[in-house]
Amino acid sequence: MARPSMCQSIPKIPHGDRDHTLDLTATLSIRNIDRKVAIMVQKVDYYNAKGELVRSYAQEPRMLPPLAAVEFVIKASDRSGGISAGFIVEWESEHLCVPPVVEAVMISTASTQGISFSSQARVVEEKR
């Protein structure tokens, strides 16, 4: 069973009235929440706001044991994704299992202000 999922990542966000943007650090987390079955993370691809592949993070499949997690970080200084970037995560399992939690957390602090929010992935295709 394989389920590609899309998770929006917003590495910068507009603010104010003068076309300013605030650069954010984005962390994509993939957590296998099944207590008995391992999953295989096949691909982690990062796309920009135009839908173009920016980079692939998983060069080879990575096994996630039960309850394990893996993270991928987009630094605040990395502006390659634009305002509405996103990840496509492909995972599979040989056995029926609970789907992993795939989410991105974006955060920034400037002076005495801070901003943070999260985005959960959505399944975009069902493969069998």
C-alpha positions as CSV (number, residue, x, y, z in Angstrom):
1,M,0.0,0.0,0.0
2,A,1.4,3.4,-0.9
3,R,-0.1,6.8,-0.3
4,P,1.6,10.0,-1.7
5,S,0.8,12.9,0.5
6,M,1.1,16.7,0.0
7,C,2.1,19.0,2.8
8,Q,2.2,22.8,2.4
9,S,5.3,24.5,3.6
10,I,5.4,28.3,3.9
11,P,9.0,29.4,4.2
12,K,8.1,33.0,4.0
13,I,4.9,34.9,4.6
14,P,3.9,38.4,3.6
15,H,3.2,41.0,6.4
16,G,2.5,44.7,6.7
17,D,1.5,47.1,4.0
18,R,4.7,47.5,2.1
19,D,5.2,44.1,0.5
20,H,7.5,42.9,3.3
21,T,8.0,39.2,3.9
22,L,9.0,37.4,7.0
23,D,11.3,34.4,6.4
24,L,10.4,31.3,8.3
25,T,12.2,28.1,9.2
26,A,10.1,25.1,8.1
27,T,10.4,21.6,9.5
28,L,8.7,18.7,7.8
29,S,8.0,15.8,10.2
30,I,7.0,12.3,9.2
31,R,6.0,10.1,12.1
32,N,5.0,6.5,11.9
33,I,2.2,6.2,14.5
34,D,1.6,2.5,14.0
35,R,2.7,0.6,17.1
36,K,3.5,-2.6,15.2
37,V,4.2,-2.0,11.6
38,A,7.2,-0.3,10.0
39,I,6.8,1.9,6.9
40,M,9.1,2.8,4.1
41,V,9.5,6.5,3.2
42,Q,10.2,6.3,-0.6
43,K,10.4,10.0,-1.6
44,V,10.4,13.4,0.0
45,D,10.3,16.0,-2.7
46,Y,10.2,19.8,-2.2
47,Y,8.3,21.9,-4.8
48,N,8.2,25.7,-5.2
49,A,5.0,27.8,-5.6
50,K,5.0,27.2,-9.4
51,G,4.9,23.4,-8.9
52,E,8.5,22.9,-10.0
53,L,10.8,20.4,-8.1
54,V,13.3,22.3,-6.0
55,R,15.1,19.3,-4.4
56,S,14.6,15.7,-3.3
57,Y,15.4,15.0,0.3
58,A,15.2,11.2,0.3
59,Q,18.0,9.9,-2.0
60,E,17.1,6.3,-1.1
61,P,14.2,4.7,0.7
62,R,14.3,5.0,4.5
63,M,12.6,2.6,6.9
64,L,10.7,4.1,9.8
65,P,10.2,1.6,12.6
66,P,7.0,1.7,14.7
67,L,6.6,5.1,16.5
68,A,9.8,6.5,14.8
69,A,10.0,9.9,13.1
70,V,12.2,11.7,10.6
71,E,12.5,15.5,10.0
72,F,13.6,17.7,7.1
73,V,14.4,21.3,7.7
74,I,14.2,24.3,5.3
75,K,16.3,27.1,6.7
76,A,14.8,30.6,6.9
77,S,17.5,31.8,4.5
78,D,16.4,29.3,1.8
79,R,14.0,31.2,-0.4
80,S,13.9,28.7,-3.2
81,G,10.3,27.6,-2.5
82,G,8.6,30.9,-2.5
83,I,5.5,31.8,-0.4
84,S,3.5,28.6,-1.2
85,A,6.0,25.8,-1.4
86,G,5.1,22.2,-0.5
87,F,6.4,18.7,0.0
88,I,5.2,15.5,-1.7
89,V,5.9,12.5,0.6
90,E,5.6,9.0,-0.7
91,W,5.5,6.1,1.7
92,E,4.5,2.5,1.6
93,S,4.1,-0.6,3.8
94,E,3.9,-4.3,3.1
95,H,1.2,-4.7,5.7
96,L,-2.0,-2.8,6.5
97,C,-1.0,0.0,8.9
98,V,-2.1,3.3,10.4
99,P,-1.0,6.1,8.0
100,P,1.9,8.2,9.3
101,V,1.4,11.8,10.5
102,V,3.0,14.1,8.0
103,E,3.1,17.8,8.9
104,A,5.1,20.9,8.6
105,V,5.8,23.4,11.3
106,M,6.9,26.9,10.3
107,I,8.4,29.4,12.9
108,S,10.2,32.7,13.0
109,T,11.2,35.2,15.6
110,A,12.2,38.8,15.0
111,S,12.9,41.3,17.8
112,T,10.2,40.6,20.4
113,Q,7.7,39.1,18.0
114,G,7.3,35.5,17.0
115,I,5.1,33.6,14.6
116,S,4.4,29.9,14.2
117,F,1.9,27.6,12.6
118,S,1.5,24.1,11.2
119,S,0.1,22.4,8.1
120,Q,-1.0,18.8,7.9
121,A,-0.6,16.7,4.8
122,R,-3.4,15.4,2.6
123,V,-3.4,12.2,0.6
124,V,-3.2,13.1,-3.0
125,E,-3.2,9.7,-4.7
126,E,-4.0,6.1,-3.6
127,K,-1.7,3.4,-5.0
128,R,-2.1,-0.3,-4.5
